[in-house]
């Protein structure tokens, strides 16, 4: 049985434990587990099925049943809160608490992927490596970004990109971007991407003062449309993004750009719901 630190879903941990113990002993049952966890067997089944969540008062008896250490019990308690969280801020808070409680040698790939979205320059460096021969000069690598970052940040970024398989170092000593993308079905991803989007939007605001208009394009339009037009707008933006990606094959790339396309409501919808 994997340790609790391997899980971001406490219900899956309960399910895996039951299934593993059932293979070892066919007489194991929800009645037996419920009795020792001070839970109704039927309620425990619904928790394992993902239909209900454990109440706070039930956490201590469950931890006692599993003979968790103090830190494992604390991790399990935060894990329950993380799985029950609804808002983006709460999901982010509890996920970061889980990362802090993990043993230093048991960081899963999800944590590294989460870290990827926390800073804009990780994706910028990943793209930059496709047009710049990087052989370990972190000071120069850092100076190529705008706004620039420190050599230490560049080093940590390369380390992270290598950890999640987005960068590889060949025998020639040159680092190349790998065709690996950060994808996951975990609930932390939407929160992490939300944070990444905020960072890149802030970069757009900085660009107004940082770069001359000859090397940037920031335009706006304010228009009254029907809320029913939003799916069509999304489709046109999707097609536009695809057309931009195709430009990578037309000319030799020499610059990394961040392209943000934003459609946001400036009023409440009149006479209807979203």
C-alpha positions as CSV (number, residue, x, y, z in Angstrom):
1,X,0.0,0.0,0.0
2,X,1.4,3.4,-1.0
3,X,1.8,5.9,1.7
4,X,-0.7,8.7,2.2
5,X,1.8,11.2,0.8
6,X,1.4,9.7,-2.6
7,X,-2.2,10.8,-2.8
8,X,-4.1,14.0,-3.6
9,X,-7.5,12.3,-3.2
10,X,-8.2,10.8,0.2
11,X,-11.2,8.9,-1.1
12,X,-9.0,7.1,-3.6
13,X,-6.7,6.3,-0.7
14,X,-9.6,4.7,1.2
15,X,-10.7,2.9,-1.9
16,X,-7.2,1.5,-2.7
17,X,-6.8,0.4,0.9
18,X,-10.2,-1.5,0.9
19,X,-9.4,-3.2,-2.5
20,X,-5.9,-4.2,-1.4
21,X,-7.0,-5.6,1.9
22,X,-9.9,-7.4,0.3
23,X,-7.4,-9.3,-1.9
24,X,-5.5,-10.2,1.2
25,X,-8.5,-11.1,3.3
26,X,-11.9,-11.8,1.7
27,X,-13.6,-11.2,5.0
28,X,-12.7,-7.5,5.2
29,X,-15.8,-5.4,4.9
30,X,-17.2,-1.9,5.1
31,X,-18.9,-3.0,8.3
32,X,-15.5,-3.9,9.8
33,X,-13.8,-0.7,8.6
34,X,-16.8,1.5,9.6
35,X,-16.8,0.0,13.1
36,X,-13.1,0.9,13.7
37,X,-13.4,4.3,12.1
38,X,-16.6,5.1,14.0
39,X,-18.5,5.5,10.8
40,X,-21.8,4.0,9.5
41,X,-20.8,1.4,6.9
42,X,-23.3,2.7,4.4
43,X,-21.9,6.2,4.8
44,X,-18.3,5.0,4.5
45,X,-19.2,3.3,1.2
46,X,-20.6,6.6,-0.1
47,X,-17.4,8.4,0.9
48,X,-15.3,5.8,-0.9
49,X,-17.6,6.2,-4.0
50,X,-17.0,9.9,-3.9
51,X,-20.7,10.7,-3.1
52,X,-20.0,12.1,0.4
53,X,-17.1,13.6,2.4
54,X,-15.8,12.9,5.8
55,X,-16.8,15.3,8.5
56,X,-14.1,17.0,10.6
57,X,-15.0,15.0,13.7
58,X,-14.4,11.7,11.8
59,X,-10.8,12.5,10.7
60,X,-9.2,11.5,14.1
61,X,-10.8,8.0,14.2
62,X,-9.9,7.4,10.6
63,X,-6.2,8.4,11.2
64,X,-6.2,6.2,14.3
65,X,-7.4,3.2,12.2
66,X,-4.6,3.7,9.7
67,X,-2.1,4.2,12.5
68,X,-0.9,7.5,10.9
69,X,2.0,9.4,12.5
70,X,1.3,13.0,13.7
71,X,2.5,14.4,10.3
72,X,0.6,11.9,8.3
73,X,-2.5,12.7,10.3
74,X,-2.0,16.4,9.6
75,X,-1.6,15.6,5.9
76,X,-4.7,13.5,5.8
77,X,-6.7,16.3,7.5
78,X,-5.5,18.9,5.0
79,X,-6.2,16.4,2.2
80,X,-9.8,16.1,3.2
81,X,-10.1,19.9,3.3
82,X,-8.4,20.1,-0.1
83,X,-10.8,17.6,-1.7
84,X,-13.8,19.5,-0.1
85,X,-12.6,23.0,-1.2
86,X,-14.8,24.8,-3.7
87,X,-13.1,28.2,-4.3
88,X,-9.9,28.6,-6.3
89,X,-8.3,30.4,-3.3
90,X,-9.1,27.5,-1.0
91,X,-7.9,24.9,-3.5
92,X,-4.6,26.8,-3.9
93,X,-4.2,27.2,-0.1
94,X,-4.7,23.6,0.8
95,X,-2.7,22.3,-2.2
96,X,0.3,24.3,-1.1
97,X,-0.2,23.1,2.5
98,X,-0.1,19.5,1.2
99,X,3.2,20.3,-0.6
100,X,4.7,21.7,2.6
101,X,3.7,18.6,4.6
102,X,5.2,16.1,2.2
103,X,8.5,14.5,2.9
104,X,11.3,16.1,0.9
105,X,12.1,12.9,-1.0
106,X,8.5,12.1,-2.0
107,X,7.6,15.0,-4.3
108,X,5.4,13.7,-7.1
109,X,5.4,15.1,-10.6
110,X,2.2,17.0,-9.9
111,X,4.0,19.3,-7.5
112,X,6.7,20.1,-10.1
113,X,3.9,20.7,-12.7
114,X,2.2,23.0,-10.3
115,X,5.4,24.9,-9.8
116,X,5.7,25.3,-13.6
117,X,2.5,27.5,-13.7
118,X,3.6,29.7,-10.8
119,X,6.1,31.8,-12.8
120,X,5.8,33.1,-16.4
121,X,9.4,32.6,-17.2
122,X,9.3,28.8,-17.0
123,X,7.3,28.6,-20.3
124,X,9.4,31.5,-21.8
125,X,12.6,29.6,-21.1
126,X,11.1,26.4,-22.6
127,X,10.2,28.3,-25.8
128,X,13.6,30.1,-25.8
129,X,15.6,26.9,-25.8
130,X,14.2,26.1,-29.3
131,X,16.1,29.1,-30.7
132,X,19.0,29.6,-28.3
133,X,21.9,27.2,-27.7
134,X,22.0,27.0,-24.0
135,X,25.0,25.2,-22.5
136,X,24.8,26.3,-18.9
137,X,25.4,30.0,-18.9
138,X,22.6,30.9,-16.6
139,X,23.5,34.6,-16.4
140,X,23.2,35.0,-20.1
141,X,20.0,32.9,-20.2
142,X,18.5,35.1,-17.6
143,X,19.5,38.3,-19.3
144,X,17.7,37.3,-22.5
145,X,14.3,37.4,-20.9
146,X,12.3,40.6,-20.6
147,X,11.7,41.6,-17.9
148,X,15.0,39.9,-17.0
149,X,15.3,37.4,-14.1
150,X,18.2,36.4,-12.0
151,X,20.7,33.7,-12.8
152,X,19.5,31.7,-9.8
153,X,15.9,31.9,-11.1
154,X,17.1,30.7,-14.5
155,X,19.0,27.8,-12.9
156,X,15.9,26.8,-10.9
157,X,13.7,27.0,-14.0
158,X,16.0,24.7,-16.0
159,X,16.0,22.2,-13.0
160,X,12.2,22.3,-12.9
161,X,11.8,21.8,-16.7
162,X,14.2,18.9,-16.6
163,X,12.3,17.4,-13.7
164,X,9.0,17.4,-15.5
165,X,10.5,16.2,-18.8
166,X,10.1,19.4,-20.7
167,X,13.9,19.9,-21.3
168,X,16.7,17.5,-22.1
169,X,20.5,17.9,-22.2
170,X,22.2,16.1,-25.0
171,X,25.8,14.8,-25.3
172,X,26.8,18.1,-26.9
173,X,26.0,19.9,-23.7
174,X,23.1,21.8,-25.3
175,X,19.7,21.9,-23.6
176,X,16.7,21.2,-25.9
177,X,13.0,21.6,-25.3
178,X,11.2,18.3,-25.2
179,X,7.8,17.6,-26.8
180,X,6.2,17.1,-23.3
181,X,3.3,19.2,-22.1
182,X,2.2,19.7,-18.6
183,X,-1.2,18.0,-18.4
184,X,-3.1,16.5,-15.6
185,X,-6.7,15.7,-14.5
186,X,-6.0,16.9,-11.0
187,X,-8.2,19.7,-9.6
188,X,-5.1,21.9,-8.9
189,X,-4.5,22.5,-12.6
190,X,-7.3,25.0,-13.1
191,X,-6.1,27.0,-10.2
192,X,-2.5,26.9,-11.4
193,X,-3.4,27.9,-14.9
194,X,-5.5,30.7,-13.4
195,X,-2.4,32.0,-11.6
196,X,-0.3,31.7,-14.8
197,X,-2.8,33.7,-16.8
198,X,-2.8,36.4,-14.1
199,X,1.0,36.6,-14.4
200,X,1.0,36.9,-18.2
201,X,-1.7,39.5,-18.1
202,X,0.4,41.5,-15.7
203,X,3.3,41.2,-18.2
204,X,1.1,42.8,-20.9
205,X,0.6,45.8,-18.6
206,X,4.3,46.1,-18.0
207,X,5.0,45.9,-21.7
208,X,3.3,49.2,-22.3
209,X,6.2,51.0,-20.5
210,X,8.9,48.4,-21.1
211,X,8.8,48.0,-24.9
212,X,8.4,50.4,-27.8
213,X,5.2,50.0,-29.8
214,X,7.3,48.8,-32.8
215,X,7.9,45.4,-31.1
216,X,4.5,45.0,-29.4
217,X,0.8,45.2,-30.3
218,X,-1.7,45.9,-27.6
219,X,-5.2,46.9,-28.9
220,X,-8.6,47.0,-27.4
221,X,-12.2,47.2,-28.5
222,X,-15.4,47.7,-26.5
223,X,-18.5,46.4,-28.1
224,X,-22.1,45.5,-27.2
225,X,-23.0,41.9,-28.2
226,X,-25.4,39.2,-27.2
227,X,-24.2,36.8,-24.6
228,X,-25.3,34.1,-27.0
229,X,-22.5,35.2,-29.3
230,X,-19.8,34.1,-26.8
231,X,-19.5,30.5,-28.2
232,X,-18.9,32.0,-31.7
233,X,-16.3,34.4,-30.3
234,X,-14.5,31.6,-28.6
235,X,-14.4,29.6,-31.8
236,X,-13.0,32.5,-33.8
237,X,-10.3,33.0,-31.1
238,X,-9.5,29.3,-31.2
239,X,-9.0,29.5,-34.9
240,X,-6.9,32.6,-34.6
241,X,-4.6,30.9,-32.1
242,X,-4.2,28.0,-34.5
243,X,-3.2,30.4,-37.3
244,X,-0.6,32.0,-35.1
245,X,1.0,28.7,-34.2
246,X,1.3,28.0,-38.0
247,X,3.6,31.0,-38.3
248,X,6.3,29.2,-36.5
249,X,7.1,27.3,-39.7
250,X,7.1,30.3,-42.0
251,X,10.1,32.3,-40.7
252,X,13.1,31.4,-38.6
253,X,12.1,32.2,-35.0
254,X,14.3,34.7,-33.2
255,X,12.1,36.0,-30.4
256,X,9.7,34.5,-27.8
257,X,6.3,36.3,-27.6
258,X,3.5,36.0,-25.2
259,X,0.1,36.4,-26.9
260,X,-2.8,37.1,-24.6
261,X,-6.4,37.3,-26.0
262,X,-8.9,38.5,-23.5
263,X,-12.7,38.7,-23.7
264,X,-14.2,39.9,-20.5
265,X,-17.7,41.3,-19.6
266,X,-17.8,45.0,-18.5
267,X,-21.5,44.9,-17.5
268,X,-24.0,42.5,-16.1
269,X,-26.2,40.7,-18.7
270,X,-29.4,42.6,-19.3
271,X,-32.7,40.6,-19.2
272,X,-31.2,37.2,-18.8
273,X,-28.7,34.8,-17.1
274,X,-25.3,33.7,-18.3
